[in-house]
């Protein structure tokens, strides 16, 4: 199954700098199937909690035979291997490695441990920008919009917010 995975890092890991961490993480993804494409790395300001280093974000397409839950479990193992412990820290905080399963083909899934497509991917420029580089025509199975359309929609919302006096305080 063709899957889309977001990668992010803003702290060094045993692999080295955030860039080296992302490069090493892609090599680990190759153990889970065939890495079909990898985007460039994008420097991104933190979202939510601003008092932390800038992030590097990327996206990868992975062809895998693992089911979604098994793939998620392996992604979380890779994160732990790079020093991330999701039970500590706080949401949107600094991290050595973040691997988010964005899409698993056109599967729609909502369990206690996994939501597909990723519930906030269409609201995050730092996810869509790398993904559009490698798969602009990929379709969000709930919104029925391509990644390219989702990024245009998000930019329009952001422009509207900047023009709205309620957001200019």
C-alpha positions as CSV (number, residue, x, y, z in Angstrom):
1,X,0.0,0.0,0.0
2,X,1.3,3.5,-0.8
3,X,1.6,5.6,2.3
4,X,2.6,9.2,3.0
5,X,4.7,9.9,6.1
6,X,5.7,13.3,7.5
7,X,9.1,13.6,9.1
8,X,10.2,16.3,11.5
9,X,13.1,17.1,13.9
10,X,14.4,20.1,15.8
11,X,16.8,18.4,18.3
12,X,19.9,16.5,17.7
13,X,19.8,12.7,18.1
14,X,22.4,9.9,18.2
15,X,22.4,10.2,14.4
16,X,23.6,13.9,14.7
17,X,21.9,17.1,13.6
18,X,18.2,17.3,12.8
19,X,19.1,17.0,9.1
20,X,21.2,13.9,9.8
21,X,18.4,12.5,11.9
22,X,15.9,12.9,9.0
23,X,18.3,11.3,6.6
24,X,18.9,8.3,8.9
25,X,15.1,8.0,9.6
26,X,14.5,7.6,5.8
27,X,17.0,4.8,5.8
28,X,15.0,3.1,8.6
29,X,11.8,3.6,6.6
30,X,13.4,1.6,3.9
31,X,13.3,-1.4,6.3
32,X,9.5,-1.1,6.3
33,X,9.0,-1.3,2.5
34,X,10.1,0.6,-0.6
35,X,10.8,4.3,-0.2
36,X,9.3,5.7,-3.4
37,X,10.1,9.4,-2.9
38,X,11.5,11.7,-0.3
39,X,11.0,15.5,-0.4
40,X,13.6,18.2,0.4
41,X,14.0,19.3,3.9
42,X,12.1,22.5,4.8
43,X,13.0,24.8,7.7
44,X,9.8,25.6,9.6
45,X,9.0,27.8,12.6
46,X,7.5,25.8,15.5
47,X,3.7,25.7,15.8
48,X,2.0,25.9,19.2
49,X,5.0,26.2,21.5
50,X,7.2,28.8,20.0
51,X,10.2,28.8,22.5
52,X,12.1,26.0,20.8
53,X,14.5,25.5,17.9
54,X,13.3,25.7,14.3
55,X,12.1,22.4,12.8
56,X,13.3,20.6,9.7
57,X,10.3,18.9,8.0
58,X,10.1,16.5,5.1
59,X,7.8,13.9,3.6
60,X,8.2,10.4,2.2
61,X,6.1,8.0,0.2
62,X,6.5,4.4,1.3
63,X,5.1,1.4,-0.5
64,X,4.6,-1.2,2.3
65,X,2.8,-4.5,3.0
66,X,2.4,-3.7,6.7
67,X,-1.1,-3.0,7.8
68,X,-1.7,0.5,9.2
69,X,-1.5,-0.4,12.9
70,X,1.7,-2.4,12.4
71,X,3.2,0.4,10.3
72,X,2.4,2.9,13.1
73,X,4.0,0.7,15.7
74,X,7.1,0.5,13.6
75,X,7.2,4.3,13.1
76,X,6.9,4.8,16.9
77,X,9.8,2.3,17.4
78,X,11.9,4.3,15.0
79,X,11.1,7.5,16.9
80,X,12.1,5.8,20.2
81,X,15.3,4.5,18.6
82,X,16.2,8.2,17.8
83,X,15.6,9.2,21.4
84,X,11.9,10.3,21.3
85,X,9.6,9.2,24.2
86,X,6.1,10.3,23.5
87,X,5.1,9.6,27.1
88,X,7.4,12.5,28.2
89,X,7.5,16.0,26.9
90,X,4.4,17.9,25.8
91,X,2.4,18.4,22.6
92,X,4.1,20.5,19.9
93,X,7.3,20.5,22.0
94,X,10.9,19.9,20.8
95,X,11.7,16.5,19.6
96,X,14.5,14.4,18.1
97,X,12.2,12.8,15.6
98,X,8.5,12.9,14.7
99,X,7.1,10.4,12.2
100,X,3.4,10.9,11.4
101,X,1.4,8.5,9.2
102,X,-0.5,10.9,7.0
103,X,-2.2,8.6,4.4
104,X,-2.5,4.9,3.9
105,X,-3.8,4.6,0.4
106,X,-7.4,5.9,0.5
107,X,-8.2,4.2,3.8
108,X,-10.4,6.1,6.3
109,X,-9.8,4.8,9.8
110,X,-10.7,6.1,13.3
111,X,-9.5,4.0,16.2
112,X,-8.3,4.9,19.7
113,X,-4.7,4.7,18.4
114,X,-4.8,5.8,14.8
115,X,-6.8,8.2,12.6
116,X,-6.4,8.1,8.9
117,X,-6.0,10.3,7.1
118,X,-4.0,12.3,9.7
119,X,-6.7,14.6,11.3
120,X,-4.7,17.8,11.0
121,X,-2.6,17.3,7.9
122,X,-4.8,19.7,5.8
123,X,-4.2,22.4,8.4
124,X,-0.4,22.3,8.4
125,X,1.7,24.0,5.8
126,X,4.8,22.2,7.1
127,X,3.2,18.9,6.2
128,X,1.6,19.9,2.9
129,X,4.6,21.8,1.4
130,X,7.0,18.8,1.5
131,X,4.2,16.5,0.4
132,X,3.3,18.6,-2.6
133,X,6.9,18.4,-3.8
134,X,6.7,14.6,-4.1
135,X,2.9,13.9,-4.6
136,X,0.9,17.0,-5.6
137,X,-1.9,14.9,-7.0
138,X,-2.3,12.7,-3.9
139,X,-6.0,12.9,-2.8
140,X,-7.2,13.3,0.8
141,X,-9.8,10.5,1.0
142,X,-12.2,12.5,3.3
143,X,-11.9,16.0,1.8
144,X,-11.6,14.6,-1.7
145,X,-9.0,17.3,-2.5
146,X,-5.5,16.9,-3.8
147,X,-2.5,17.8,-1.7
148,X,-2.0,20.8,-4.1
149,X,-5.6,21.9,-3.6
150,X,-5.3,21.5,0.2
151,X,-2.2,23.8,0.2
152,X,-4.0,26.4,-1.9
153,X,-7.0,26.2,0.5
154,X,-4.8,26.6,3.5
155,X,-3.0,29.6,2.0
156,X,-6.3,31.3,1.3
157,X,-7.5,30.8,4.9
158,X,-4.2,32.2,6.2
159,X,-4.5,35.2,3.9
160,X,-8.0,35.8,5.0
161,X,-7.0,35.7,8.7
162,X,-4.2,38.2,8.1
163,X,-6.7,40.6,6.5
164,X,-9.3,40.1,9.3
165,X,-9.0,42.9,12.0
166,X,-9.7,40.3,14.7
167,X,-6.3,38.7,13.9
168,X,-4.4,42.0,13.7
169,X,-4.3,42.8,17.4
